[in-house]
């Protein structure tokens, strides 16, 4: 046992569960009042969707693997296939996520890394023209 550098996950680097919880909560505050996105969430209460998204992001960025343990592989395109995700929906989703990232204290580098991922993911979810 020498000088082994343990790599810090992005999850830990930005503050762990509390930071992710704040980001996801702020994101869903925007979704709750969005006339395009809100109908894509069939539950009357967004708490379950919020928890699923939180667990997904936590696992993706190096936190506990609770998402996969409870839901299996993310299969993001398949899970979103029943919903018409067009460019307007993508842009609204991104605007709410931008507000969520702006609500926490990330370094410019951390923000850029997170934003690059969610932008890529949002583009990947588009499944309908218009």
C-alpha positions in Angstrom: 0.0 0.0 0.0 1.8 2.9 -1.4 0.8 6.1 -2.9 -2.2 4.9 -4.8 -4.3 7.8 -6.0 -8.0 7.0 -5.8 -9.9 8.8 -8.6 -12.7 10.9 -7.2 -16.0 10.4 -9.1 -17.8 13.4 -10.6 -20.6 12.5 -8.2 -18.4 13.1 -5.2 -16.5 16.0 -6.9 -19.7 18.1 -7.2 -21.0 17.3 -3.7 -22.7 13.9 -3.9 -26.3 13.1 -3.3 -27.3 16.6 -1.9 -26.1 18.4 -5.1 -27.8 15.9 -7.4 -31.0 16.1 -5.3 -31.0 19.9 -5.6 -30.4 19.8 -9.4 -33.2 17.3 -10.0 -35.7 19.1 -7.7 -35.1 22.4 -9.5 -35.5 20.6 -12.8 -38.8 19.1 -11.9 -40.1 22.5 -10.6 -39.8 23.7 -14.1 -41.3 20.5 -15.7 -44.3 20.7 -13.3 -45.5 24.0 -14.9 -44.4 23.2 -18.5 -47.4 22.7 -20.8 -45.4 20.6 -23.3 -43.4 18.4 -20.9 -45.8 17.9 -18.0 -48.2 15.7 -20.1 -45.4 13.3 -20.7 -45.5 12.3 -17.0 -48.6 10.2 -16.5 -48.3 10.3 -12.7 -50.3 12.9 -10.9 -47.4 13.4 -8.6 -43.9 13.9 -10.1 -42.1 12.5 -7.0 -41.6 9.0 -8.5 -40.3 10.4 -11.8 -38.0 12.8 -9.8 -36.6 9.9 -7.8 -36.0 7.7 -10.8 -34.2 10.6 -12.6 -32.2 11.3 -9.4 -31.1 7.7 -9.1 -30.2 7.5 -12.8 -28.0 10.7 -12.7 -26.3 9.6 -9.4 -25.4 6.2 -10.9 -24.3 7.7 -14.2 -21.9 10.1 -12.6 -20.3 7.5 -10.2 -22.6 7.3 -7.2 -24.4 4.3 -5.9 -25.9 1.9 -8.4 -29.3 1.9 -6.9 -30.9 2.8 -10.2 -29.8 -0.4 -12.0 -30.5 -2.5 -8.9 -34.1 -1.4 -8.8 -34.8 -0.8 -12.5 -32.2 -2.7 -14.6 -30.5 -1.2 -17.6 -31.6 2.4 -18.3 -32.8 1.7 -21.9 -33.4 5.5 -22.2 -34.6 5.5 -25.8 -37.0 2.6 -25.2 -38.4 4.2 -22.0 -39.0 7.5 -23.8 -40.4 5.9 -27.0 -44.1 6.2 -26.0 -43.7 10.0 -25.9 -43.4 12.4 -28.9 -40.1 14.1 -28.1 -39.6 16.8 -30.7 -37.2 19.8 -30.9 -39.5 22.0 -28.8 -39.7 19.4 -26.1 -36.0 18.9 -26.2 -35.4 22.7 -25.9 -37.8 23.0 -23.0 -36.2 20.1 -21.2 -32.8 21.7 -21.7 -34.0 25.1 -20.5 -35.3 23.5 -17.2 -32.0 21.6 -16.8 -30.0 24.8 -17.5 -31.9 26.5 -14.7 -31.3 23.5 -12.4 -27.5 23.6 -13.1 -27.5 27.3 -12.6 -29.1 26.8 -9.1 -26.1 24.9 -7.7 -22.5 26.0 -7.2 -20.5 24.2 -9.8 -17.1 25.3 -11.2 -17.2 26.3 -14.9 -15.5 23.0 -15.8 -18.0 20.9 -13.8 -20.9 22.8 -15.3 -19.6 22.4 -18.9 -19.1 18.6 -18.3 -22.6 18.2 -17.0 -24.1 20.4 -19.6 -22.4 18.5 -22.4 -23.8 15.3 -21.2 -27.4 16.5 -20.8 -27.3 18.2 -24.2 -26.1 15.0 -25.8 -28.8 13.0 -24.0 -31.6 15.4 -24.9 -30.6 15.3 -28.6 -30.5 11.5 -28.4 -34.1 11.4 -27.0 -35.6 13.3 -30.0 -37.9 10.8 -31.8 -40.4 13.0 -33.6 -40.0 15.7 -36.2 -41.6 19.1 -35.6 
